[in-house]
Amino acid sequence: MEEIIDSRNPSSSTETPIVGVVQKHRKPDTVTLRAAQPEDAQLLFERRNDPITRAYSKTTTPISWEEHTVWYAQSLGNPNRLIFVAMTDGQPVGVIRGDREQNGWILSWSIGSEHRGRGLLRLMILASVPHFSGVVRAEIKTDNASSIKAARSAGMTLRWRSGGLTHWVLDQ
């Protein structure tokens, strides 16, 4: 839904109007997760190569479809990696992945550009927690304000900073 905002001053007919479009988003009540399936390969490929996602990833270069399909097939068969597609109103909105470590899991995530700024990332993190045991953590680039905000609001605590990354741990 769009709302047109007109900043004209009704008392002055000499001012030029400034008109802008403000997007109004309905905040969904829930985010559900489903296990990623082979048919989600294209969705994950698009999320991975999104310019903003790449900017905040450890590996910032685009990957080819061939590289992705090999990685994705291996990932789906890897018992130490869990990949979930986040759904809202029956539509995929993001992806959250957990990679098993010695004492728990490290999370990574991405959200579709059309779904950013709606508070969904926090809900994605919270929905993923029951799927992981032990220490649940995330490494987030220091300039990724949206992910830092989501991690904090999902109950994660900043533990340290190093090498351009912030290190977050979920207190369970």
PyMOL CGO cylinders between C-alpha atoms (Angstrom):
from pymol import cmd
from pymol.cgo import CYLINDER

trace = [
    CYLINDER, 0.00, 0.00, 0.00, 1.34, 3.45, -0.81, 0.3, 1, 1, 1, 1, 1, 1,
    CYLINDER, 1.34, 3.45, -0.81, 0.46, 6.75, 0.76, 0.3, 1, 1, 1, 1, 1, 1,
    CYLINDER, 0.46, 6.75, 0.76, 1.21, 10.00, -1.05, 0.3, 1, 1, 1, 1, 1, 1,
    CYLINDER, 1.21, 10.00, -1.05, 2.61, 12.71, 1.18, 0.3, 1, 1, 1, 1, 1, 1,
    CYLINDER, 2.61, 12.71, 1.18, 2.26, 16.29, -0.03, 0.3, 1, 1, 1, 1, 1, 1,
    CYLINDER, 2.26, 16.29, -0.03, 4.24, 18.80, 2.00, 0.3, 1, 1, 1, 1, 1, 1,
    CYLINDER, 4.24, 18.80, 2.00, 2.62, 21.88, 0.45, 0.3, 1, 1, 1, 1, 1, 1,
    CYLINDER, 2.62, 21.88, 0.45, 1.89, 24.67, 2.82, 0.3, 1, 1, 1, 1, 1, 1,
    CYLINDER, 1.89, 24.67, 2.82, -1.79, 25.41, 2.18, 0.3, 1, 1, 1, 1, 1, 1,
    CYLINDER, -1.79, 25.41, 2.18, -1.37, 29.02, 3.29, 0.3, 1, 1, 1, 1, 1, 1,
    CYLINDER, -1.37, 29.02, 3.29, 1.22, 29.79, 0.60, 0.3, 1, 1, 1, 1, 1, 1,
    CYLINDER, 1.22, 29.79, 0.60, 0.50, 29.42, -3.10, 0.3, 1, 1, 1, 1, 1, 1,
    CYLINDER, 0.50, 29.42, -3.10, 4.08, 30.35, -4.12, 0.3, 1, 1, 1, 1, 1, 1,
    CYLINDER, 4.08, 30.35, -4.12, 5.80, 27.31, -2.60, 0.3, 1, 1, 1, 1, 1, 1,
    CYLINDER, 5.80, 27.31, -2.60, 6.66, 24.38, -4.82, 0.3, 1, 1, 1, 1, 1, 1,
    CYLINDER, 6.66, 24.38, -4.82, 5.15, 21.16, -3.50, 0.3, 1, 1, 1, 1, 1, 1,
    CYLINDER, 5.15, 21.16, -3.50, 7.46, 18.33, -2.48, 0.3, 1, 1, 1, 1, 1, 1,
    CYLINDER, 7.46, 18.33, -2.48, 5.73, 15.05, -3.08, 0.3, 1, 1, 1, 1, 1, 1,
    CYLINDER, 5.73, 15.05, -3.08, 7.12, 11.70, -2.00, 0.3, 1, 1, 1, 1, 1, 1,
    CYLINDER, 7.12, 11.70, -2.00, 5.91, 8.15, -1.73, 0.3, 1, 1, 1, 1, 1, 1,
    CYLINDER, 5.91, 8.15, -1.73, 6.05, 6.41, 1.62, 0.3, 1, 1, 1, 1, 1, 1,
    CYLINDER, 6.05, 6.41, 1.62, 5.68, 2.63, 1.66, 0.3, 1, 1, 1, 1, 1, 1,
    CYLINDER, 5.68, 2.63, 1.66, 3.46, 1.34, 4.45, 0.3, 1, 1, 1, 1, 1, 1,
    CYLINDER, 3.46, 1.34, 4.45, 4.16, -2.22, 5.49, 0.3, 1, 1, 1, 1, 1, 1,
    CYLINDER, 4.16, -2.22, 5.49, 1.84, -4.38, 7.54, 0.3, 1, 1, 1, 1, 1, 1,
    CYLINDER, 1.84, -4.38, 7.54, 3.90, -6.09, 10.19, 0.3, 1, 1, 1, 1, 1, 1,
    CYLINDER, 3.90, -6.09, 10.19, 3.19, -9.79, 10.07, 0.3, 1, 1, 1, 1, 1, 1,
    CYLINDER, 3.19, -9.79, 10.07, 2.30, -11.54, 13.27, 0.3, 1, 1, 1, 1, 1, 1,
    CYLINDER, 2.30, -11.54, 13.27, 4.43, -14.60, 12.59, 0.3, 1, 1, 1, 1, 1, 1,
    CYLINDER, 4.43, -14.60, 12.59, 7.38, -15.94, 10.67, 0.3, 1, 1, 1, 1, 1, 1,
    CYLINDER, 7.38, -15.94, 10.67, 7.52, -19.67, 10.17, 0.3, 1, 1, 1, 1, 1, 1,
    CYLINDER, 7.52, -19.67, 10.17, 10.49, -21.69, 9.04, 0.3, 1, 1, 1, 1, 1, 1,
    CYLINDER, 10.49, -21.69, 9.04, 10.57, -24.67, 6.75, 0.3, 1, 1, 1, 1, 1, 1,
    CYLINDER, 10.57, -24.67, 6.75, 13.55, -26.81, 5.87, 0.3, 1, 1, 1, 1, 1, 1,
    CYLINDER, 13.55, -26.81, 5.87, 15.14, -25.74, 2.60, 0.3, 1, 1, 1, 1, 1, 1,
    CYLINDER, 15.14, -25.74, 2.60, 14.43, -28.09, -0.30, 0.3, 1, 1, 1, 1, 1, 1,
    CYLINDER, 14.43, -28.09, -0.30, 16.23, -28.74, -3.62, 0.3, 1, 1, 1, 1, 1, 1,
    CYLINDER, 16.23, -28.74, -3.62, 13.64, -26.57, -5.38, 0.3, 1, 1, 1, 1, 1, 1,
    CYLINDER, 13.64, -26.57, -5.38, 14.76, -23.57, -3.25, 0.3, 1, 1, 1, 1, 1, 1,
    CYLINDER, 14.76, -23.57, -3.25, 18.12, -23.41, -5.07, 0.3, 1, 1, 1, 1, 1, 1,
    CYLINDER, 18.12, -23.41, -5.07, 17.11, -20.40, -7.18, 0.3, 1, 1, 1, 1, 1, 1,
    CYLINDER, 17.11, -20.40, -7.18, 15.75, -18.51, -4.17, 0.3, 1, 1, 1, 1, 1, 1,
    CYLINDER, 15.75, -18.51, -4.17, 18.96, -19.00, -2.19, 0.3, 1, 1, 1, 1, 1, 1,
    CYLINDER, 18.96, -19.00, -2.19, 21.06, -18.12, -5.23, 0.3, 1, 1, 1, 1, 1, 1,
    CYLINDER, 21.06, -18.12, -5.23, 19.20, -14.82, -5.65, 0.3, 1, 1, 1, 1, 1, 1,
    CYLINDER, 19.20, -14.82, -5.65, 19.47, -14.02, -1.94, 0.3, 1, 1, 1, 1, 1, 1,
    CYLINDER, 19.47, -14.02, -1.94, 23.20, -14.82, -1.91, 0.3, 1, 1, 1, 1, 1, 1,
    CYLINDER, 23.20, -14.82, -1.91, 23.96, -12.61, -4.91, 0.3, 1, 1, 1, 1, 1, 1,
    CYLINDER, 23.96, -12.61, -4.91, 21.83, -9.67, -3.79, 0.3, 1, 1, 1, 1, 1, 1,
    CYLINDER, 21.83, -9.67, -3.79, 24.19, -6.65, -3.67, 0.3, 1, 1, 1, 1, 1, 1,
    CYLINDER, 24.19, -6.65, -3.67, 23.31, -5.69, -0.09, 0.3, 1, 1, 1, 1, 1, 1,
    CYLINDER, 23.31, -5.69, -0.09, 23.62, -9.28, 1.11, 0.3, 1, 1, 1, 1, 1, 1,
    CYLINDER, 23.62, -9.28, 1.11, 27.03, -9.54, -0.56, 0.3, 1, 1, 1, 1, 1, 1,
    CYLINDER, 27.03, -9.54, -0.56, 28.19, -6.27, 0.98, 0.3, 1, 1, 1, 1, 1, 1,
    CYLINDER, 28.19, -6.27, 0.98, 27.55, -7.65, 4.46, 0.3, 1, 1, 1, 1, 1, 1,
    CYLINDER, 27.55, -7.65, 4.46, 28.84, -11.18, 3.78, 0.3, 1, 1, 1, 1, 1, 1,
    CYLINDER, 28.84, -11.18, 3.78, 32.34, -12.41, 4.54, 0.3, 1, 1, 1, 1, 1, 1,
    CYLINDER, 32.34, -12.41, 4.54, 32.69, -13.28, 0.85, 0.3, 1, 1, 1, 1, 1, 1,
    CYLINDER, 32.69, -13.28, 0.85, 31.52, -10.26, -1.12, 0.3, 1, 1, 1, 1, 1, 1,
    CYLINDER, 31.52, -10.26, -1.12, 32.06, -11.47, -4.68, 0.3, 1, 1, 1, 1, 1, 1,
    CYLINDER, 32.06, -11.47, -4.68, 29.13, -12.85, -6.69, 0.3, 1, 1, 1, 1, 1, 1,
    CYLINDER, 29.13, -12.85, -6.69, 29.02, -16.59, -7.19, 0.3, 1, 1, 1, 1, 1, 1,
    CYLINDER, 29.02, -16.59, -7.19, 28.05, -18.43, -10.36, 0.3, 1, 1, 1, 1, 1, 1,
    CYLINDER, 28.05, -18.43, -10.36, 25.01, -20.67, -10.67, 0.3, 1, 1, 1, 1, 1, 1,
    CYLINDER, 25.01, -20.67, -10.67, 27.36, -23.63, -11.11, 0.3, 1, 1, 1, 1, 1, 1,
    CYLINDER, 27.36, -23.63, -11.11, 29.24, -22.85, -7.88, 0.3, 1, 1, 1, 1, 1, 1,
    CYLINDER, 29.24, -22.85, -7.88, 25.98, -22.36, -6.06, 0.3, 1, 1, 1, 1, 1, 1,
    CYLINDER, 25.98, -22.36, -6.06, 24.36, -25.61, -7.18, 0.3, 1, 1, 1, 1, 1, 1,
    CYLINDER, 24.36, -25.61, -7.18, 27.41, -27.63, -6.07, 0.3, 1, 1, 1, 1, 1, 1,
    CYLINDER, 27.41, -27.63, -6.07, 27.48, -25.85, -2.68, 0.3, 1, 1, 1, 1, 1, 1,
    CYLINDER, 27.48, -25.85, -2.68, 23.72, -26.16, -2.24, 0.3, 1, 1, 1, 1, 1, 1,
    CYLINDER, 23.72, -26.16, -2.24, 23.59, -29.90, -3.00, 0.3, 1, 1, 1, 1, 1, 1,
    CYLINDER, 23.59, -29.90, -3.00, 26.46, -30.51, -0.56, 0.3, 1, 1, 1, 1, 1, 1,
    CYLINDER, 26.46, -30.51, -0.56, 24.78, -28.29, 2.06, 0.3, 1, 1, 1, 1, 1, 1,
    CYLINDER, 24.78, -28.29, 2.06, 21.44, -30.09, 1.89, 0.3, 1, 1, 1, 1, 1, 1,
    CYLINDER, 21.44, -30.09, 1.89, 23.24, -33.38, 2.55, 0.3, 1, 1, 1, 1, 1, 1,
    CYLINDER, 23.24, -33.38, 2.55, 25.40, -32.02, 5.36, 0.3, 1, 1, 1, 1, 1, 1,
    CYLINDER, 25.40, -32.02, 5.36, 24.13, -33.01, 8.85, 0.3, 1, 1, 1, 1, 1, 1,
    CYLINDER, 24.13, -33.01, 8.85, 26.22, -30.16, 10.34, 0.3, 1, 1, 1, 1, 1, 1,
    CYLINDER, 26.22, -30.16, 10.34, 24.36, -27.50, 8.36, 0.3, 1, 1, 1, 1, 1, 1,
    CYLINDER, 24.36, -27.50, 8.36, 20.69, -26.59, 8.69, 0.3, 1, 1, 1, 1, 1, 1,
    CYLINDER, 20.69, -26.59, 8.69, 19.08, -24.24, 6.17, 0.3, 1, 1, 1, 1, 1, 1,
    CYLINDER, 19.08, -24.24, 6.17, 15.61, -22.83, 6.65, 0.3, 1, 1, 1, 1, 1, 1,
    CYLINDER, 15.61, -22.83, 6.65, 13.41, -20.70, 4.43, 0.3, 1, 1, 1, 1, 1, 1,
    CYLINDER, 13.41, -20.70, 4.43, 11.49, -18.09, 6.42, 0.3, 1, 1, 1, 1, 1, 1,
    CYLINDER, 11.49, -18.09, 6.42, 7.88, -17.72, 5.38, 0.3, 1, 1, 1, 1, 1, 1,
    CYLINDER, 7.88, -17.72, 5.38, 5.29, -15.01, 6.01, 0.3, 1, 1, 1, 1, 1, 1,
    CYLINDER, 5.29, -15.01, 6.01, 1.77, -15.27, 4.66, 0.3, 1, 1, 1, 1, 1, 1,
    CYLINDER, 1.77, -15.27, 4.66, 2.84, -18.24, 2.53, 0.3, 1, 1, 1, 1, 1, 1,
    CYLINDER, 2.84, -18.24, 2.53, 5.64, -16.30, 0.86, 0.3, 1, 1, 1, 1, 1, 1,
    CYLINDER, 5.64, -16.30, 0.86, 9.41, -16.80, 1.30, 0.3, 1, 1, 1, 1, 1, 1,
    CYLINDER, 9.41, -16.80, 1.30, 10.93, -13.71, 2.89, 0.3, 1, 1, 1, 1, 1, 1,
    CYLINDER, 10.93, -13.71, 2.89, 14.40, -14.85, 3.91, 0.3, 1, 1, 1, 1, 1, 1,
    CYLINDER, 14.40, -14.85, 3.91, 16.85, -17.61, 4.65, 0.3, 1, 1, 1, 1, 1, 1,
    CYLINDER, 16.85, -17.61, 4.65, 18.57, -18.53, 7.90, 0.3, 1, 1, 1, 1, 1, 1,
    CYLINDER, 18.57, -18.53, 7.90, 21.39, -21.06, 8.13, 0.3, 1, 1, 1, 1, 1, 1,
    CYLINDER, 21.39, -21.06, 8.13, 23.08, -22.72, 11.07, 0.3, 1, 1, 1, 1, 1, 1,
    CYLINDER, 23.08, -22.72, 11.07, 26.51, -24.33, 10.85, 0.3, 1, 1, 1, 1, 1, 1,
    CYLINDER, 26.51, -24.33, 10.85, 27.44, -26.68, 13.69, 0.3, 1, 1, 1, 1, 1, 1,
    CYLINDER, 27.44, -26.68, 13.69, 30.52, -25.82, 15.71, 0.3, 1, 1, 1, 1, 1, 1,
    CYLINDER, 30.52, -25.82, 15.71, 32.15, -27.68, 18.59, 0.3, 1, 1, 1, 1, 1, 1,
    CYLINDER, 32.15, -27.68, 18.59, 29.92, -26.09, 21.26, 0.3, 1, 1, 1, 1, 1, 1,
    CYLINDER, 29.92, -26.09, 21.26, 26.86, -25.10, 19.25, 0.3, 1, 1, 1, 1, 1, 1,
    CYLINDER, 26.86, -25.10, 19.25, 25.89, -23.27, 16.08, 0.3, 1, 1, 1, 1, 1, 1,
    CYLINDER, 25.89, -23.27, 16.08, 26.83, -20.16, 14.14, 0.3, 1, 1, 1, 1, 1, 1,
    CYLINDER, 26.83, -20.16, 14.14, 23.96, -18.48, 12.33, 0.3, 1, 1, 1, 1, 1, 1,
    CYLINDER, 23.96, -18.48, 12.33, 23.89, -16.53, 9.10, 0.3, 1, 1, 1, 1, 1, 1,
    CYLINDER, 23.89, -16.53, 9.10, 20.89, -15.00, 7.39, 0.3, 1, 1, 1, 1, 1, 1,
    CYLINDER, 20.89, -15.00, 7.39, 19.60, -12.95, 4.52, 0.3, 1, 1, 1, 1, 1, 1,
    CYLINDER, 19.60, -12.95, 4.52, 16.28, -11.31, 3.83, 0.3, 1, 1, 1, 1, 1, 1,
    CYLINDER, 16.28, -11.31, 3.83, 14.77, -10.38, 0.48, 0.3, 1, 1, 1, 1, 1, 1,
    CYLINDER, 14.77, -10.38, 0.48, 15.22, -6.74, -0.47, 0.3, 1, 1, 1, 1, 1, 1,
    CYLINDER, 15.22, -6.74, -0.47, 11.45, -6.30, -0.75, 0.3, 1, 1, 1, 1, 1, 1,
    CYLINDER, 11.45, -6.30, -0.75, 11.03, -7.45, 2.86, 0.3, 1, 1, 1, 1, 1, 1,
    CYLINDER, 11.03, -7.45, 2.86, 13.73, -5.38, 4.57, 0.3, 1, 1, 1, 1, 1, 1,
    CYLINDER, 13.73, -5.38, 4.57, 12.83, -2.81, 7.20, 0.3, 1, 1, 1, 1, 1, 1,
    CYLINDER, 12.83, -2.81, 7.20, 9.78, -4.71, 8.45, 0.3, 1, 1, 1, 1, 1, 1,
    CYLINDER, 9.78, -4.71, 8.45, 11.24, -6.34, 11.59, 0.3, 1, 1, 1, 1, 1, 1,
    CYLINDER, 11.24, -6.34, 11.59, 11.20, -9.80, 10.02, 0.3, 1, 1, 1, 1, 1, 1,
    CYLINDER, 11.20, -9.80, 10.02, 14.83, -10.60, 10.70, 0.3, 1, 1, 1, 1, 1, 1,
    CYLINDER, 14.83, -10.60, 10.70, 14.29, -10.55, 14.46, 0.3, 1, 1, 1, 1, 1, 1,
    CYLINDER, 14.29, -10.55, 14.46, 11.36, -12.93, 14.02, 0.3, 1, 1, 1, 1, 1, 1,
    CYLINDER, 11.36, -12.93, 14.02, 13.47, -15.20, 11.81, 0.3, 1, 1, 1, 1, 1, 1,
    CYLINDER, 13.47, -15.20, 11.81, 16.18, -15.45, 14.46, 0.3, 1, 1, 1, 1, 1, 1,
    CYLINDER, 16.18, -15.45, 14.46, 13.65, -16.17, 17.20, 0.3, 1, 1, 1, 1, 1, 1,
    CYLINDER, 13.65, -16.17, 17.20, 11.91, -18.83, 15.09, 0.3, 1, 1, 1, 1, 1, 1,
    CYLINDER, 11.91, -18.83, 15.09, 15.24, -20.58, 14.45, 0.3, 1, 1, 1, 1, 1, 1,
    CYLINDER, 15.24, -20.58, 14.45, 16.35, -20.88, 18.08, 0.3, 1, 1, 1, 1, 1, 1,
    CYLINDER, 16.35, -20.88, 18.08, 14.42, -24.10, 18.90, 0.3, 1, 1, 1, 1, 1, 1,
    CYLINDER, 14.42, -24.10, 18.90, 16.26, -25.88, 16.07, 0.3, 1, 1, 1, 1, 1, 1,
    CYLINDER, 16.26, -25.88, 16.07, 19.71, -25.35, 17.61, 0.3, 1, 1, 1, 1, 1, 1,
    CYLINDER, 19.71, -25.35, 17.61, 21.30, -26.60, 20.82, 0.3, 1, 1, 1, 1, 1, 1,
    CYLINDER, 21.30, -26.60, 20.82, 24.32, -25.36, 22.72, 0.3, 1, 1, 1, 1, 1, 1,
    CYLINDER, 24.32, -25.36, 22.72, 25.81, -21.95, 22.09, 0.3, 1, 1, 1, 1, 1, 1,
    CYLINDER, 25.81, -21.95, 22.09, 24.07, -20.05, 19.30, 0.3, 1, 1, 1, 1, 1, 1,
    CYLINDER, 24.07, -20.05, 19.30, 26.09, -17.19, 17.89, 0.3, 1, 1, 1, 1, 1, 1,
    CYLINDER, 26.09, -17.19, 17.89, 26.50, -14.88, 14.91, 0.3, 1, 1, 1, 1, 1, 1,
    CYLINDER, 26.50, -14.88, 14.91, 29.31, -12.84, 13.41, 0.3, 1, 1, 1, 1, 1, 1,
    CYLINDER, 29.31, -12.84, 13.41, 28.05, -9.56, 11.96, 0.3, 1, 1, 1, 1, 1, 1,
    CYLINDER, 28.05, -9.56, 11.96, 30.03, -6.89, 10.14, 0.3, 1, 1, 1, 1, 1, 1,
    CYLINDER, 30.03, -6.89, 10.14, 30.37, -3.75, 12.23, 0.3, 1, 1, 1, 1, 1, 1,
    CYLINDER, 30.37, -3.75, 12.23, 28.59, -1.61, 9.61, 0.3, 1, 1, 1, 1, 1, 1,
    CYLINDER, 28.59, -1.61, 9.61, 25.56, -3.92, 9.26, 0.3, 1, 1, 1, 1, 1, 1,
    CYLINDER, 25.56, -3.92, 9.26, 23.22, -1.91, 11.47, 0.3, 1, 1, 1, 1, 1, 1,
    CYLINDER, 23.22, -1.91, 11.47, 20.08, -3.87, 10.50, 0.3, 1, 1, 1, 1, 1, 1,
    CYLINDER, 20.08, -3.87, 10.50, 21.50, -7.25, 11.47, 0.3, 1, 1, 1, 1, 1, 1,
    CYLINDER, 21.50, -7.25, 11.47, 23.00, -5.84, 14.67, 0.3, 1, 1, 1, 1, 1, 1,
    CYLINDER, 23.00, -5.84, 14.67, 19.62, -4.38, 15.61, 0.3, 1, 1, 1, 1, 1, 1,
    CYLINDER, 19.62, -4.38, 15.61, 17.88, -7.69, 14.85, 0.3, 1, 1, 1, 1, 1, 1,
    CYLINDER, 17.88, -7.69, 14.85, 20.43, -9.73, 16.82, 0.3, 1, 1, 1, 1, 1, 1,
    CYLINDER, 20.43, -9.73, 16.82, 20.10, -7.43, 19.82, 0.3, 1, 1, 1, 1, 1, 1,
    CYLINDER, 20.10, -7.43, 19.82, 16.30, -7.40, 19.73, 0.3, 1, 1, 1, 1, 1, 1,
    CYLINDER, 16.30, -7.40, 19.73, 16.25, -11.22, 19.44, 0.3, 1, 1, 1, 1, 1, 1,
    CYLINDER, 16.25, -11.22, 19.44, 18.13, -11.46, 22.73, 0.3, 1, 1, 1, 1, 1, 1,
    CYLINDER, 18.13, -11.46, 22.73, 21.68, -11.87, 21.46, 0.3, 1, 1, 1, 1, 1, 1,
    CYLINDER, 21.68, -11.87, 21.46, 24.47, -10.16, 23.38, 0.3, 1, 1, 1, 1, 1, 1,
    CYLINDER, 24.47, -10.16, 23.38, 27.53, -8.51, 21.87, 0.3, 1, 1, 1, 1, 1, 1,
    CYLINDER, 27.53, -8.51, 21.87, 30.55, -10.32, 23.32, 0.3, 1, 1, 1, 1, 1, 1,
    CYLINDER, 30.55, -10.32, 23.32, 33.49, -8.85, 21.39, 0.3, 1, 1, 1, 1, 1, 1,
    CYLINDER, 33.49, -8.85, 21.39, 34.65, -7.06, 18.23, 0.3, 1, 1, 1, 1, 1, 1,
    CYLINDER, 34.65, -7.06, 18.23, 37.51, -8.11, 16.01, 0.3, 1, 1, 1, 1, 1, 1,
    CYLINDER, 37.51, -8.11, 16.01, 38.60, -7.73, 12.41, 0.3, 1, 1, 1, 1, 1, 1,
    CYLINDER, 38.60, -7.73, 12.41, 35.59, -5.69, 11.32, 0.3, 1, 1, 1, 1, 1, 1,
    CYLINDER, 35.59, -5.69, 11.32, 33.15, -8.15, 12.89, 0.3, 1, 1, 1, 1, 1, 1,
    CYLINDER, 33.15, -8.15, 12.89, 30.94, -8.05, 15.93, 0.3, 1, 1, 1, 1, 1, 1,
    CYLINDER, 30.94, -8.05, 15.93, 30.47, -11.37, 17.74, 0.3, 1, 1, 1, 1, 1, 1,
    CYLINDER, 30.47, -11.37, 17.74, 27.00, -12.04, 19.17, 0.3, 1, 1, 1, 1, 1, 1,
    CYLINDER, 27.00, -12.04, 19.17, 25.85, -14.88, 21.44, 0.3, 1, 1, 1, 1, 1, 1,
    CYLINDER, 25.85, -14.88, 21.44, 22.30, -15.86, 22.27, 0.3, 1, 1, 1, 1, 1, 1,
    CYLINDER, 22.30, -15.86, 22.27, 21.82, -16.20, 25.99, 0.3, 1, 1, 1, 1, 1, 1,
    CYLINDER, 21.82, -16.20, 25.99, 19.70, -19.33, 26.41, 0.3, 1, 1, 1, 1, 1, 1,
]
cmd.load_cgo(trace, "trace")
